[in-house]
């Protein structure tokens, strides 16, 4: 039914609400988005963000802290990640690969990070190492899947060195550190052991030179390939600065005595390139009241000790600096080997040393080695707890929007939860956001079974748009524990393919993120760590891998107010003056984002931009009024988003997607709450059940034409929304209805 314009207000909104929800609806409804379900036509985004096929705009390039295509088009990507060594992925069946690629594109995914050969099971790298050839069934499946991604407008990136251990073991002669976990057994070592570096370099050269038979393009030459890191989650600074969990007095974290001896020999070789003899070294390191060169140490016989972090405080400044320079050399020289191979193959994409966060020296290595920075971070990253033969998933299950740290008496303090919980992405992004470098978040997620799963899925993309980040890759689509990629429900708290809240929000978030609908501030808020390189080496040695960035004067909450950029060292750029933030309401420089937590029971984050508007948090206790949407009388906490589908501001748009989502569970899932934590006892089965979020929504528009509101069902069918009130004055029309009564998160407002 087409809704004709009505010029009178029929009755009060409270009466309307009572009439519309005369019977309380079911708490959950099924959300049958299976592994092969394509998004309904009304919200299908395939080909609607960038041209098809991927690569049509030319190679993606760095320009300051942004990404742009060769043709000048701004480049932003809403993505996910895959590991290529889980059972059934990439699909051997080409039809399945085509369907999966189409599904991703339809829900707004326009980038995929491919983690190649992550496990110790037979994989592409291990088969290449054994045969010397890139030809294998697994490689053919990956080649075809990548061609399917490209045909659906999806760009991709590689993580080629997530776990080299199985290959090192086959090569022989490469030491390990004895770590119990296979993927940690060669951390640090692979960066300086010459044979390990050779094995890795041969792999990079073969893989990047490989011509995909389905595209006819070598990977090094493909404009649809965006970024590549030299190594996943590794840095010699991690080995140097981290505490050993088994032995707090242990030096160099997980490195064995044999590893340290090898590294010490490399340190002496490094010093010999700078100092001619022991006397020259002694004079350089001598400092009154501090430890310099010991009389037992001699450069000629390579007996100079590589001091540990425990000894830094009492050591002379120049010896500390040379130690930091050596650690920096290990990281950057490893990156240099990979970079030279890529250059020889004429690779034109982005490159960096590593990812995540391993200290200030590590960040310097990334700055010197590449043209972007890359990080990881998670909201409510679940932990496992053994119960007999079972492994239970444990979620902290707290609200970042309203949560505050509690003291010993369980009383709330003024410290925000996001500033104490170091795994969340805000921490990692703030410290890795370098001036004139794009930031790519290659792994992030919100623990899927949390009652507050929508919070991270709204907060982080909003924060990232405001900060001007370039790529967000949700991790991971299929988890390593997946036995069958056709399963369509969540097995662990990490996987995307069964996370229906993420799928519900993905179309609106993809449009908003990829099109840059939330404004960036015009100026940067600079945090400068040092005036010159030497001063920064001092800073890096003092602060190690501290997550307060060595700058406690600049709290994390500033990232919701200003556009933050870190400067490692610069003579001219000055740090912005520290700000004392006393209120419990943050308003962004652009005035588009407000986070109000004055009353934790009414905490809400709102976005009030022209083309996208959002509200997340306590919608059941707080009323929200934005430019074009207002929300009231909701049944529970959750998130509501409104985004234009025609790239026209909401007030004039003829087609708007409105989404409502809260949390979800699997059918027959069993869980309990213990000390505020959520314990998953049984993960259950499909179909996935969405928790219903419903309440009154008012939409204000400048248009005065006829319209319709459609509930877009997960199976693609449409359902007309009735009981709509509209009223009009000379300036605008206001449309009111109860959202969330239908078994879907998606609604379309369409003007005729």
N, C-alpha and C positions, 0 to 999 in steps of 0.2 A: 504494500500500500504506500502511495506517495503521500507524504505529510504536507498538507497545505498550510500556508502561513496563517497563524491565528493571532489576532491583535489584542486579545484580552487574556488576562491571567485568570484561570478557572478557579483554582483554590490554592491554599497555602502549600508550601513544599512539605511540611510535616504531615499534612493530610495525604499528600501524594505518596510519600514514602510508606505510610501505613497501608494505603490501598495497594501499592505495588508489591509489597512483601506481606501479604495477608497470612501466608503460611511460610514457616521457616524452611528454606531449601536444604537439600542434603549438604552435609559438611564437605564432602569430596565428590568429584566427578571424574570419570575416566578421560584420559588424554592419550588416545591410541596413536601416537606418532611412532611408527615402527622404523626399523633400520632403512627401509626403502620408501618411506612416505615423503612425497614431494609436498612442499607448502601449498596451501590453497591458492588458486589463481589470483584472488583479490590481494594477497600479500606476497606473492611470489616475486622475488627480487632478482632473479636470474637475468643478467644483461642490463639491469636498470641502474647500476652504479657506474661501472666502467664498461667500455666497449668489449664485445666478444670477437675473437678469442683474446685471452690474456696475452699481453705483449703488444697489443695494437697501438698503444700510446708511446711505445718506445721504452728503452731501459729506464729504470727508476734510479734517480741520482740524488745525491746529497746537496742541499743548498742551505747553509747555516744549520739551524736545528730542525729543518723540515726536509721532507722528501717531495720531489716533483718528478713527473714523467718527462721524458726527453722532449715531448711536444709542449711542455709548460703546464700541463694539468696537475693540480695539487694531488698528491698521492697519500691516502690514508687507508689502512686496512684493518678489517675486523675478521679475526682468524681463529683457527684452532690448530691442534697438533696431533700428529700420528707417529707411533713407533712402528717401524717396518718389520719388526721381528716377532710380532705376536701371532698366534694361530689365526689364519684366515685373512691376514692383511699384509700387503695389498691383495685384493681379491684375485684369484686365478681366473675366475670367470669374468670375461670382459664386459658382459652385460651387467654384472653386479657392480663393476667399477664405474660404468656409465651412470647407473642409477644413483650410486653413492655420491658421485660428483654433482649430479643434478640436484640431489637433495640438499647438499651443502650450499650450493649457489642459490637455491630457492629460498632458504632461510637467511640469506644475506652474508654468508661466509664468502669472503673474496680473497682470502689468503690461507695457506696451509703450511705449517712448519713440519718438515719430515725428518724425524730422528732415525737415521739409518744405522742398522745393526746395533741395537741397544743392548741386547741380551747375549748370553753365552751360547744360546742355541744356534744351530746352523743358520747362517744368514749371508747376505750379499758380500760383506767384507771377508768373512771366513772362507767363503768359496773362492773369492778372488785370490786370497792369500795362498790357498792350496793349489789352484789351477793356473794362476797368473792371467786369467781371462775374466773380463767383465760379463761374459755370456753365461747366464744361468736362468733357471725358471723364475727365481725370485726377482732378478733384475728385470726380466721381461715384464713381470707383473707390475713392478714399480714404474717402468717406462710407460706402460699403457695407462696406468692410473694418472700419471702426470699429464699425459696427453689429454685425458678426459677432463682433468682439472682445467687445463688451458682452454679447451673447447667450451667450457662453461664460464669462462671469464674469471677463473680463480688463479691467482698468482701463488708462488710457492718459494720456500727457502729450505736450506739444508743445515742440519747438524750432523756432520760426517764423523765426528770423533767423540761419541758419548761413552764408549767403553772399548778400549783397544786391548784389554787383558787377554782374551782368547787368542788373538793374533800374536801377542808378545810371548805367550806360553809356547805356541808352535814354533816361533822363531828361535827360541832358546837364547840363553846368554843375557837376558834382560832381567835385572833383579826386580823383586816386588817388595812390598813393605809388610807382608804378613797379615794384612787386614782381613777380617773375617768375610767382608762383603766383596764379591768379585769386582763390582764396578768401582771400588775404592782402592783396589790392590796396587794400582800403578799411578794413583794421583800424585802429582808432584814429580815423580820419577820420569814420566814420559816427556817432561819439559826439558830435561837436561841430559838424559841418557842418549848417547849418539846413535846406538842401534835402534832404540825406540823411535827416535825422530826419523830415521831412515824408513822404517816400516810405515809410519804415518804418512810421510811425504809420498811414498810410492802409491799408497792408497788414494790420496787426494789427487795426484796426477792422473791416475787411471780413471777415477770416477769422473772428474771434471772434463776430461778429454773424451769421455764416452759419448757417442752420438746416439740419441734416442731414435730408434728406428721408426717410431710412430709420428715424430715431429720432423725428423731429418736435421735436427739441430743438436750440436754438442752442448752439454750443460753449461760449459764456460761461456758460451755465446748466446744463451737464451735470454731474451729481454724479460721473460716472465719470471726469471729467478731473481729474487730481490736481495737476500742477505745470506751470509755464510760466516760462521765463527771458526777459529782455528781449533778450539777445544771446548767441550762442554764442562762447565763448572769445575775449573781447575786454575790454580795459580800457585806459584812457589810461595807467595805471601800467605796463602792459607796454611801450608805446611809449617811456615815459620811462626805465625802468630797465634794459631789456635791452640786451645788447651787440649791435652790428651785426656779423654774421659776416664781412662783406666788409671792413669798416673799423672797427677797434676804437675809433678816435677819433671816429667819427661820433656825433653827438648824436641822441637821440630815435629810436633803432633804425631803423625802416623809414620814418619820416616824411621827406618831401622838404622842401627849403627853402621851397617854397610852402606846404606844410602847416604848417610851423613858424611862418611869418609869420602865417597865419590864426589859429593857436592863440595867438600872442603878442597879437594884437588882442583876442581873447577874454579873455586874462589881464588886459589893461589895463582892459577893461570891468568885469571882476570886481573889480579893485582900486578903481575909481571908486565902487562901491557901498559900500565900506567906509571909504575915505579921501576927505576933501573936496578936497585939493590936494596938490601935490608936497611942500610943507613938512611937512604932517602925516604923509605917507608917509615922508619922510626921518627924522623924529624917531622914528617907530615902528621903523624898520629899523636905526637907528644902534646900533652895538655896538663897544666898544673892541677893536681888534686884529682885527676881522672886516670882511668886505666888506658894506657896506650899500647905499644908493642911490648910484649913480655920478652925478657932476655932469652927465653927458651925458644922463641919463634924466629924463624929465619926464612926469608923469601927464597933464598937459593935452594934450600932443600924442601920447599913447599910445606913447611911446618906451621904456617900462620893459621891460627884457629878461626873458623867461622863462628863468631860468638852467637849465643842464642838470645831470644828476646828477654830472658830472665836477667841477662848481663848488660842490657842496653843502658839502664839508668846510671850505672857507675862508670861508663866508658866515655872516653874523649869524643868530642863532637865529630872530628874528621874520620875516626874509625867507624863510628856509627853511620856516617854518610856513605862511606865506601861499602859498608855492608848493605845499606839500602840500594845503592847503585848496582851492586851485584845481583840482588834479588830482581831488580828492575830489568837488568840485562838478561837474566834467565827467561823471564816472561816474554820480553820483546824479541829476543833472538829466536825463540821458538816460533813466534808469530811471523818473523822475517822469513823463515824457511817456507812456511805455507804461502805467504804473500808472493814470494818469488816464483813459486810454481804457478799460482793464479795469474801473475803478470805474464809469464811465458805463454800461457794459454789465452791471453787477451781477455780475461774475465773483466767485465765492466760493472758488476754489481757491488753491493756494499760488503765491507769486511771489517771484522774486529777480532781481538785476541780471544776473549772468553766471555762468560756471562755470569749473572747473579751478583754477589758482593763478597769480595775477599780482601777488603782493606784499601787504604788510601794509596799504597804503592801499586796494588793491582789496578786501581782506576787510572793511575798515571800510565801504566802499560797499555791499557785500552786506548787512552788518548793518543799515545805515541805510535800505536800500531795500526790503527784503522780510522774509519770515517763515520762510525756510529758507536753508541754504547747499547748494551743489552742486559736485561735483568730479569729476575724471577721474583714471585711473591704470592702468598696464599692467604685467604681469609679462613680462619678456623680449620686449618689443615688437620685432618683427623689423625688419630694415633691408634695403634693396635694394642689390644690386651688379650692375652691368652686365657681361655677358659676350657681346660681339658684339651681336646683336640681342635677346638674352635678358636678362631681369631676374631674377636669382637672389635668393631669400629667405635671409637670414642670421639665425640664432638663436644667441644667446650660449650657450644650452643648459647653464645652470648650475643647481645645486640651491640654492634659498633656505633650505631646512630645514637642510642640512648645510654649505652653502658659507660660507667666510670669505674676506675680501679677502686677496689675496696681495701680498707685497712685491716689490721689484725682483729678488730672487733666486728668485721663485716659491715662497716659503715662506708658509704660512698665518699670518695675524696674528690678534689678538683681536677685530678689528673685524668685525662681521657684514656680510654682503653686502647685506642689506636696508637697512642704514644708509648704504651708499655708492652704491647704484643708485637714482637719484632718480626714475625713472619709476614705480616700483611704487606701488600704491594706498595703502600704509601712510603714506608721506610726505604725500600729498595729504590724506588723511583726518585725520591728527593735527593739521595746521595749520588745517584748515577746520572742525574740530569745535568750534563755538561753544557756550558755555553758553546754555541756553534757546532753542536753534535746532535743529530736526531737520537731520540731514545726509543728503543724497541723493547716491548715487554713480551718475551717469547714463552713465558709460562706464568699463568695466573689462574686462580679459580676461587670459588667460595665453597667450602665443604658442602656437598650436595644434600645431605640429610639434615642439615641445620634448619631449625625453625625460622632462621633469619637469612636463608640462602639468597633471597632477593636483595638484601642490603649491599653485599659486595658487588653483585651484578649491576646495580645502579650506581653506587658510590664511586667505584673505580673508573668506569667509562666516563662518568661526568667529570671526575677529577682529571682524567687523562686528556679529555677534550679541552678543558680549561688550561691545562699545562702545555698543550700543543704537542703531545706525543704522537708518534707516527703509526705504530702497529701494536695491536693487542691480540695476542694468540692465547686463547683459552687452552689449558692443559688438563686433561688430554682427552681426545675423542673416544678412543677405545683404550681402557687401561691394560697394563701388561697381564693382569690376571684374567682377562677375557678368554673364554674357551671357544666362543662362537660369536663372530661379529654380527650374526643375525639376531642375537638377543637384543631386545629393545627396552630393557629396564636397567636401572642403575645397579651396578654390582658393588662399586666402591664409591667413596665420597669424592673421587677425582674425575670420573668420566663424564663426558658431555652427552654422549649419544642417548642416555636415558634420563638426563636432567631436563625435565619438562618446563621448569621455570626459566631456565636458560633458553630453551627453544621458544618459549612464549615471548620472551623479551627480545630475542635476537633480531627480528626484522626491524623493530623500531630503533634499537641501539645501533645496528649496522648502518641504517640510513643516517642517523644523527652523527655517528662517529665519522663515517666515510665522507660525508658532505660538510663536516665541520660546522654543524648547526649551533654549537655552543661556542661563544666568542672567547678568544685568548686576550689577555691584557696587552695593551700596546707596548708596555715596557717590562723589562726584566727586573726581578728582585735578586740582586747578586749576593752570593756568599763566597767571599774570596778567602782562601786558606793561607796564602803566603805571597810575598812580594817577588820572590825569585825561586829558582830551582833548588838551591841549597836550603833555603828556609822551608821549602815544601818537603824535602827529605827529612828534615828535623821533625816536621809535623807528622809525616807518615810513620816515623819510628815511634813517636810518642803515643799516637792514637791507634796504631795497628789496625784491627778490624772492628773497632768500636762502632756500634750502630747509632750512637748519638752524633756521629759525623765529626766528632771533635768540636762541635759547635752547639753547646747546650743553650746558647743565647738565642738560637733560631729553632723554636719548637716546630714539630711536624704540622701543627694546625695552620701554620702560615701558608701551606700549600693550598688551602681552601680559600685563601684571600688574595695571594699574589702569585704571579708566574715566577717560580724559583729556578735559578740556574746557578750551578756550582762553577767556580773558577779555581783551578788548582793553584796557579801562581801567575801573577801579572803585576807589573809595576804601575800601570795606569788605572785599571778598574778598581773601584773602591767597593767594599762591602756595604750593603744597605744597613742602615742603623737598626739595631735590634728593637723589636716592638714588644711591649708588655701587653699581652692580651688577657684582659680580666673578665670579659663577659662570656656568656655561654650561648652566644649567637654570632656565627661567622657570616659575613656578607662579602662576596667576592668583589674585586676591583671593578668588574664589569656590571655588578648589580644583578646578574642573571642567576646566581647560585646563592641560596641561603640555607645554612644548617643551623636550626634552632633547637637547642637542647636545654633551655632554661628549666623546663620541667621534663625530667627523663621520661615520664609517663606520656608526654605529648611530643616527643622528639620527632622532627620531620626534616628531611632534606628536600628542597624544592629547586626546580630549574624553571626559569621564566624567560625563555628566549622566544624569538619570533617564530621559528619553524619547529621547535620542539619544546614541550612542557612536561614536567615530571614531578611526582611527589612520592616519597618513600618514607616509611616509618609508621608511626602510631596513627594511622588513618581512622582508627576506631575511637580515638579520644580527641584528636585535633581536627579542626576544619581548615581547609586549604583554599585560598583564593588567588588565582594567577590571572594573567591577562585574558586568557581565553577559556580556561577550565577552572571549575571550582568543585571541591569534593567535600562531602559531609555524610555523617551517619553511616559509616562503614562498619562492618561486623567484626573485623580483625585488622591486625597490622599487615602491611604489604606494600605494593608499588603499583602506581597507575602512570602510564605514559601516553602522550598524544603527539603524533608526528605527522607532518604533511607528506602525502605520497606524490604530490605534483610539484614539489620544490617551490611552492608559493607559501608565504607566511600564513600561519593557522587562521588568522582573522579573515583572510581572503581565499583560502584554499578551498577547492571543490571536492577534495578527497582526503580524508584524515583517517589514520589508523589509531585506534585507542586500545590499549592493552592493560589488563588487570591481572596481577599474579601475586602469590604469597609464598607458599611452600608446597611440598609434595611428598608422597610416600609410594612405595610399591604395594600392590595387592598382597595381602597376607604378611606384610612386614610386621615384625614384632620388635618393639623398642621400649625402653624404660628411662626414666629420669633419675639420676643419682647425683646428689650434690650439685644440682643445676646442670649437670652434664647429660648429654643424650647418648645412650648406649644402644647400639643396634645389635639385637640378639639374633634376628633372622632377617635377611635382606628381602625375602619375599619373591614375587614373580610379577610378570606383566598381566594386565595393563597397569601403567603408572596412573596414580590417582592425584589429581590437583586439589589442593585445598581451596575452597571457593572464597573469593574476595568480592563482596558486593556492597553497594551503597549508592548514594545519589550523586550524579555527575551533572553539572551544568556546563554547556558549551556556548560560548559567545562568538558570534560571527558578524561581519559587515554585510554578508550576502543576505538577500531577502527573497531568494528563489525557493522553489519547492525542494524537498530533500527526502532522503530515506536513511534509516539506520539499520544496518545488517549485522547480525551475529554470524561471524564466519566460523563454521564448525571445523574441527580438526580433519574430518574426512573430505573437506572441500565443499560440502553443502552449505546452503545459506538459510538463515532463519530471520524472518522479519521481526524487528523489535517493535512492540506495541506500547501502549500507555505512555506515549511521549507528550510532553507539554512544550509548546513553544509560545513565546511572547515577543512582541516587537515594539520598538519605538523608532524615532527618526534616525538614530545612530547605529543601532545594532539589533540583531535577533538573538534571543537566548533560548537554547534547547535543553530540556531537562528530562532525564530518564534514570531508571535504576540499572546500573551496569552490574554484570556478574551473575544474573539469574539464569543465564543460559550455560550449557556445558561447554564453554570455550573461553579462552582469555581474550579473544580478538573481536573487535567491533569496527565497522567501517561507517563513517558519516559521509554520505555522498550527496552533493548538491547537483541538481539537474539544470 
